[in-house]
Amino acid sequence: MEIVTGWWIGDLWQAGESVLLMSWLFWVVAAIVLHELGHGWAAMWEGDTTPRDSGHMTINPIVHMGWFSLVALLIMGIAWGLMPVNPSRFRNGRRGWAIVAAAGPAVNLLLSGLCIVLCALAIRYGPQAEPLAGNLRLFLIVGGWLNLYLMIFNLLPVPPLDGSVILSGFSNTALNFFSKPGVQQFGLLAVFMLVFSTNVMDRVVESIQHGTVVAVAWVVTILPAVQ
């Protein structure tokens, strides 16, 4: 059966990139779910039980992403998530809001670092027989660069991304600016244009992918050789 081209999943499948496809789908979902759980853990640490009370402290992707986001992932390759919190309950007020916002990207950074280290370990000590070795390394490389990309993207100082919330937690000027309805609407438009600006995103992704490969290669060099 021939799959219609022009659909990203169909294109990857026809190109024989089934491992890349499965890795992409797994890591997008895992990165978003764990990102949102990072917000939830930080919110509860700040004294807000809303994440737990609303049933969002779960690894169920439907709870965090919703069906619309999952369908968007399958159709366009992009997705998003949401963690309900109540900033009025945070023990540290605005600083707590900044901490909660930073927790999501921090989780993605940790996941990226873990994937990079595991990939280096797999290269040095893991299976060498193909296709297992290549598939395992590809899976971990995708996890490394995709989590790093999500961290960088979410730290952009554009509402509703986490970067704008972090700035608002430490700057009255940023808080007043980002609170304006017009700025929030423009922020959504800016995010939309950035996501679908192929040239910009391609360059960013290529740079992050290259940096991830370089990081893996560096970790491999500091690991002791197999005796």
MILUM-276156 format. One line per 3 residues: number of its first residue (from 0); their letters; for each residue x, y, z of N, C-alpha, C. Coordinates in pm, whole numbers, plus 50000, padded with zeros to 5 digits. Layout:
% residues N
NUM = A = X:Y:Z:X:Y:Z:X:Y:Z; ... .
***
This chain:
% residues 227
0 = MEI = 50085:49881:50000:50000:50000:50000:50088:50123:50000; 50061:50218:49914:50140:50340:49904:50081:50446:49994; 50166:50511:50072:50123:50619:50160:50138:50751:50086 .
3 = VTG = 50039:50838:50099:50041:50966:50031:50157:51051:50082; 50237:51103:49992:50349:51188:50031:50300:51328:50065; 50388:51407:50129:50348:51539:50174:50308:51539:50320 .
6 = WWI = 50285:51421:50376:50258:51405:50519:50386:51358:50583; 50430:51425:50688:50563:51399:50743:50582:51253:50785; 50478:51193:50842:50490:51053:50882:50503:50964:50758 .
9 = GDL = 50420:50991:50657:50428:50913:50534:50561:50928:50465; 50615:51050:50464:50744:51075:50399:50856:50999:50469; 50858:51003:50603:50962:50931:50676:50949:50780:50657 .
12 = WQA = 50826:50733:50657:50804:50589:50641:50850:50541:50503; 50814:50618:50400:50854:50581:50265:51006:50590:50246; 51068:50681:50321:51213:50696:50310:51288:50588:50389 .
15 = GES = 51213:50499:50453:51277:50393:50532:51328:50440:50666; 51276:50554:50715:51321:50611:50842:51224:50579:50955; 51186:50452:50964:51087:50414:51065:51141:50432:51207 .
18 = VLL = 51269:50407:51229:51328:50423:51362:51329:50571:51401; 51365:50658:51306:51361:50801:51332:51220:50846:51362; 51124:50795:51289:50983:50830:51310:50938:50790:51450 .
21 = MSW = 50964:50666:51488:50922:50618:51620:50995:50694:51732; 51123:50725:51709:51200:50799:51808:51142:50939:51826; 51109:51004:51714:51053:51139:51719:50921:51138:51796 .
24 = LFW = 50831:51046:51763:50701:51041:51830:50717:51014:51979; 50805:50919:52013:50826:50886:52154:50879:51006:52231; 50982:51069:52177:51049:51175:52253:50967:51303:52259 .
27 = VVA = 50889:51333:52157:50803:51451:52166:50704:51434:52281; 50640:51318:52285:50542:51291:52391:50610:51286:52527; 50720:51213:52538:50789:51200:52667:50842:51334:52716 .
30 = AIV = 50899:51413:52625:50956:51542:52663:50848:51637:52713; 50733:51638:52647:50624:51727:52688:50565:51682:52821; 50538:51552:52835:50479:51501:52958:50571:51529:53078 .
33 = LHE = 50700:51499:53065:50793:51521:53175:50817:51670:53200; 50813:51750:53094:50820:51896:53108:50706:51946:53196; 50585:51903:53165:50469:51946:53244:50475:51893:53386 .
36 = LGH = 50522:51770:53403:50537:51716:53538:50639:51796:53617; 50742:51848:53548:50838:51935:53614:50769:52058:53672; 50681:52119:53593:50602:52231:53645:50520:52188:53766 .
39 = GWA = 50458:52070:53755:50373:52022:53864:50450:51995:53991; 50566:51929:53980:50647:51902:54098:50690:52031:54166; 50733:52129:54085:50777:52257:54141:50661:52331:54206 .
42 = AMW = 50542:52325:54144:50426:52393:54201:50390:52334:54337; 50394:52202:54348:50361:52140:54476:50469:52170:54581; 50594:52178:54537:50701:52218:54627:50678:52360:54678 .
45 = EGD = 50615:52443:54593:50582:52581:54632:50456:52589:54717; 50390:52476:54740:50274:52475:54826:50140:52468:54753; 50142:52455:54621:50019:52449:54542:49986:52304:54508 .
48 = TTP = 49873:52255:54554:49835:52117:54529:49746:52103:54406; 49728:52210:54330:49642:52205:54212:49681:52095:54114; 49810:52077:54082:49847:51969:53989:49799:51832:54034 .
51 = RDS = 49812:51803:54163:49767:51674:54215:49614:51668:54222; 49552:51777:54269:49406:51779:54284:49335:51766:54150; 49396:51817:54044:49334:51813:53911:49366:51683:53837 .
54 = GHM = 49444:51595:53900:49476:51467:53838:49584:51474:53733; 49666:51580:53736:49769:51597:53633:49905:51540:53671; 49920:51486:53793:50048:51426:53829:50047:51280:53785 .
57 = TIN = 50046:51262:53655:50039:51131:53591:50125:51134:53466; 50166:51016:53419:50242:51010:53295:50152:50991:53174; 50021:50995:53195:49926:50979:53085:49934:51099:52991 .
60 = PIV = 49979:51082:52865:49994:51196:52775:49862:51262:52739; 49752:51190:52743:49622:51249:52710:49586:51355:52812; 49621:51332:52938:49591:51429:53044:49669:51558:53021 .
63 = HMG = 49796:51547:52986:49881:51665:52972:49864:51734:52836; 49844:51658:52731:49845:51713:52596:49706:51730:52537; 49615:51641:52573:49482:51646:52515:49480:51587:52375 .
66 = WFS = 49363:51549:52330:49351:51485:52199:49389:51578:52085; 49357:51708:52097:49387:51800:51988:49537:51812:51966; 49613:51818:52074:49758:51826:52063:49816:51698:52005 .
69 = LVA = 49763:51583:52046:49811:51456:51993:49781:51443:51844; 49663:51490:51803:49629:51487:51660:49721:51581:51583; 49749:51699:51639:49841:51793:51574:49980:51731:51558 .
72 = LLI = 50022:51652:51657:50151:51584:51647:50152:51487:51529; 50045:51411:51515:50039:51314:51406:50028:51381:51270; 49960:51495:51263:49939:51562:51135:50058:51650:51097 .
75 = MGI = 50105:51731:51193:50206:51832:51163:50341:51809:51230; 50347:51715:51325:50473:51689:51393:50502:51783:51509; 50402:51862:51551:50420:51953:51664:50314:51923:51769 .
78 = AWG = 50342:51959:51894:50248:51932:52001:50279:52026:52117; 50192:52024:52219:50207:52110:52335:50138:52044:52453; 50160:52099:52571:50098:52044:52691:50057:52155:52786 .
81 = LMP = 49996:52117:52897:49946:52215:52994:49947:52154:53133; 49993:52231:53231:49987:52192:53372:49914:52301:53449; 49795:52272:53503:49721:52374:53579:49788:52400:53713 .
84 = VNP = 49810:52527:53744:49866:52566:53873:49791:52689:53922; 49806:52717:54051:49744:52835:54113:49853:52918:54178; 49905:53020:54108:50017:53099:54161:49987:53167:54295 .
87 = SRF = 49859:53189:54326:49826:53254:54453:49863:53168:54573; 49886:53040:54550:49924:52949:54658:50074:52936:54674; 50152:52990:54583:50297:52974:54589:50352:53046:54712 .
90 = RNG = 50435:52978:54789:50490:53037:54911:50585:53152:54881; 50647:53150:54764:50742:53256:54728:50685:53357:54629; 50553:53359:54614:50489:53459:54529:50540:53457:54386 .
93 = RRG = 50580:53574:54336:50628:53585:54199:50755:53505:54177; 50842:53500:54277:50963:53420:54263:50926:53272:54247; 50823:53232:54319:50776:53095:54306:50724:53067:54167 .
96 = WAI = 50654:53163:54107:50603:53150:53971:50718:53131:53874; 50828:53206:53896:50945:53191:53810:51009:53054:53828; 51013:53006:53952:51070:52873:53979:50989:52765:53910 .
99 = VAA = 50857:52774:53921:50769:52675:53858:50786:52678:53707; 50796:52798:53649:50812:52810:53504:50946:52751:53459; 51050:52772:53539:51184:52723:53500:51197:52572:53516 .
102 = AGP = 51111:52512:53596:51124:52368:53624:51102:52284:53499; 51009:52324:53411:50984:52247:53289:51106:52240:53199; 51163:52356:53158:51285:52352:53078:51401:52281:53148 .
105 = AVN = 51407:52291:53282:51514:52224:53355:51504:52072:53338; 51382:52021:53339:51362:51877:53317:51410:51837:53178; 51379:51919:53077:51424:51890:52942:51577:51892:52932 .
108 = LLL = 51640:51984:53003:51787:51988:53004:51844:51862:53066; 51785:51816:53176:51831:51693:53240:51810:51572:53148; 51696:51567:53081:51671:51457:52988:51770:51458:52873 .
111 = SGL = 51801:51577:52823:51898:51588:52713:52035:51538:52759; 52077:51583:52876:52206:51538:52928:52210:51389:52950; 52100:51332:53001:52093:51188:53022:52104:51112:52892 .
114 = CIV = 52034:51159:52788:52040:51092:52658:52180:51100:52598; 52245:51215:52614:52381:51231:52562:52477:51134:52630; 52469:51124:52761:52557:51034:52835:52527:50888:52799 .
117 = LCA = 52399:50853:52793:52362:50716:52758:52407:50680:52617; 52397:50777:52525:52441:50752:52388:52592:50728:52384; 52666:50809:52459:52811:50790:52465:52845:50654:52526 .
120 = LAI = 52772:50615:52630:52795:50484:52691:52762:50371:52593; 52656:50391:52515:52619:50289:52417:52726:50276:52308; 52783:50389:52268:52888:50385:52166:53013:50314:52219 .
123 = RYG = 53048:50345:52344:53172:50291:52401:53156:50146:52447; 53042:50117:52512:53029:49986:52576:52910:49904:52526; 52821:49965:52447:52700:49899:52406:52719:49802:52291 .
126 = PQA = 52610:49749:52241:52617:49654:52129:52675:49721:52005; 52753:49647:51930:52815:49700:51809:52753:49643:51683; 52672:49540:51698:52610:49476:51582:52497:49563:51528 .
129 = EPL = 52494:49576:51397:52386:49651:51332:52272:49556:51298; 52146:49606:51296:52108:49747:51308:52084:49793:51450; 52098:49703:51550:52067:49739:51688:52149:49858:51735 .
132 = AGN = 52280:49855:51710:52367:49963:51757:52326:50097:51699; 52305:50102:51569:52269:50227:51504:52133:50277:51548; 52038:50186:51564:51903:50226:51606:51904:50282:51748 .
135 = LRL = 51980:50218:51837:51988:50265:51975:52051:50403:51981; 52158:50424:51906:52224:50554:51907:52133:50662:51848; 52061:50629:51742:51970:50726:51682:51861:50764:51780 .
138 = FLI = 51805:50665:51849:51700:50691:51948:51748:50787:52055; 51869:50766:52105:51922:50851:52212:51964:50988:52160; 52017:50994:52040:52054:51123:51981:51930:51210:51962 .
141 = VGG = 51821:51151:51912:51697:51225:51895:51647:51277:52030; 51653:51192:52132:51613:51236:52265:51699:51350:52316; 51829:51345:52285:51920:51449:52330:51891:51583:52266 .
144 = WLN = 51884:51587:52132:51867:51717:52067:51725:51769:52079; 51626:51680:52081:51488:51727:52087:51457:51790:52223; 51506:51729:52331:51486:51789:52463:51562:51920:52476 .
147 = LYL = 51680:51927:52418:51756:52052:52421:51683:52161:52344; 51627:52124:52229:51550:52220:52150:51429:52271:52227; 51355:52180:52291:51237:52221:52366:51274:52312:52482 .
150 = MIF = 51387:52285:52546:51431:52373:52653:51458:52513:52601; 51536:52523:52492:51570:52654:52436:51445:52727:52388; 51357:52654:52320:51235:52716:52267:51148:52771:52380 .
153 = NLL = 51131:52693:52486:51045:52737:52596:51105:52850:52677; 51236:52870:52668:51299:52979:52742:51297:53111:52665; 51243:53111:52544:51230:53237:52472:51139:53332:52550 .
156 = PVP = 51177:53461:52562:51097:53556:52640:50975:53607:52561; 50891:53512:52522:50772:53543:52444:50652:53474:52509; 50549:53549:52549:50432:53482:52607:50360:53399:52502 .
159 = PLD = 50310:53281:52536:50297:53225:52672:50409:53131:52713; 50525:53140:52650:50636:53049:52680:50693:53077:52819; 50763:52977:52872:50813:52986:53009:50910:53102:53029 .
162 = GSV = 50984:53136:52925:51082:53244:52939:51019:53375:52982; 50900:53406:52931:50833:53531:52968:50789:53528:53115; 50748:53411:53163:50706:53398:53303:50826:53412:53396 .
165 = ILS = 50939:53353:53357:51060:53364:53439:51103:53509:53451; 51104:53581:53340:51140:53723:53344:51043:53802:53429; 50915:53772:53418:50813:53844:53494:50830:53823:53644 .
168 = GFS = 50887:53709:53682:50908:53680:53823:51017:53764:53886; 51103:53824:53803:51215:53901:53856:51214:54047:53813; 51122:54085:53727:51122:54221:53674:50979:54275:53667 .
171 = NTA = 50955:54388:53737:50823:54452:53729:50796:54503:53588; 50900:54550:53522:50884:54600:53385:50839:54488:53293; 50903:54371:53304:50864:54257:53222:50723:54212:53256 .
174 = LNF = 50689:54212:53386:50554:54170:53428:50448:54259:53368; 50469:54389:53376:50371:54483:53320:50361:54470:53169; 50475:54448:53105:50476:54439:52958:50407:54312:52911 .
177 = FSK = 50443:54199:52971:50387:54071:52926:50241:54054:52966; 50193:54135:53062:50054:54124:53106:49956:54193:53013; 50008:54277:52923:49920:54349:52831:49857:54251:52732 .
180 = PGV = 49723:54260:52713:49655:54168:52620:49715:54171:52480; 49751:54289:52432:49807:54299:52298:49939:54225:52286; 50022:54231:52390:50151:54162:52389:50129:54011:52391 .
183 = QQF = 50033:53966:52469:50004:53822:52475:49954:53771:52341; 49868:53848:52276:49819:53807:52144:49932:53807:52042; 50018:53909:52046:50131:53914:51955:50227:53800:51983 .
186 = GLL = 50241:53764:52112:50330:53653:52147:50284:53523:52085; 50154:53497:52090:50100:53376:52028:50126:53376:51878; 50108:53492:51815:50134:53503:51671:50282:53482:51641 .
189 = AVF = 50368:53540:51726:50512:53526:51705:50555:53380:51718; 50501:53311:51818:50533:53169:51836:50487:53089:51715; 50366:53118:51668:50312:53047:51552:50400:53070:51429 .
192 = MLV = 50441:53195:51406:50525:53227:51289:50662:53161:51302; 50715:53157:51424:50847:53097:51444:50843:52947:51417; 50739:52882:51467:50727:52737:51449:50717:52701:51301 .
195 = FST = 50643:52781:51226:50620:52747:51086:50712:52822:50990; 50812:52891:51044:50914:52952:50959:51022:52848:50933; 51007:52776:50824:51092:52660:50797:51240:52693:50797 .
198 = NVM = 51279:52803:50733:51421:52837:50723:51483:52860:50860; 51412:52937:50944:51465:52967:51077:51474:52840:51159; 51365:52764:51162:51362:52644:51244:51462:52540:51197 .
201 = DRV = 51478:52527:51066:51575:52430:51013:51716:52463:51059; 51752:52591:51056:51886:52632:51099:51906:52607:51248; 51803:52639:51327:51812:52618:51471:51826:52469:51503 .
204 = VES = 51742:52389:51441:51745:52244:51466:51878:52185:51423; 51929:52227:51308:52057:52175:51260:52170:52210:51358; 52167:52331:51412:52270:52372:51507:52262:52290:51635 .
207 = IQH = 52140:52267:51683:52122:52189:51804:52162:52043:51782; 52125:51989:51667:52164:51851:51636:52316:51838:51631; 52382:51934:51566:52528:51931:51557:52589:51940:51696 .
210 = GTV = 52537:52031:51779:52589:52044:51914:52571:51918:51996; 52459:51849:51975:52435:51724:52048:52534:51616:52007; 52560:51604:51878:52657:51506:51829:52796:51536:51883 .
213 = VAV = 52832:51663:51885:52962:51704:51939:52972:51669:52087; 52863:51693:52160:52862:51662:52303:52878:51512:52327; 52809:51431:52247:52822:51285:52259:52967:51243:52231 .
216 = AWV = 53024:51297:52125:53161:51261:52089:53259:51299:52200; 53236:51413:52265:53325:51456:52374:53314:51361:52492; 53191:51322:52528:53173:51230:52640:53241:51096:52610 .
219 = VTI = 53231:51051:52485:53295:50925:52447:53446:50932:52472; 53506:51048:52444:53652:51062:52458:53698:51055:52603; 53610:51089:52698:53652:51088:52839:53618:50957:52909 .
222 = LPA = 53548:50868:52838:53516:50738:52896:53635:50645:52879; 53663:50564:52981:53774:50469:52967:53745:50365:52861; 53847:50328:52786:53830:50230:52679:53801:50092:52735 .
225 = VQ = 53736:50012:52654:53707:49873:52694:53836:49794:52699; 53859:49725:52809:53983:49646:52826:53973:49513:52751 .
***
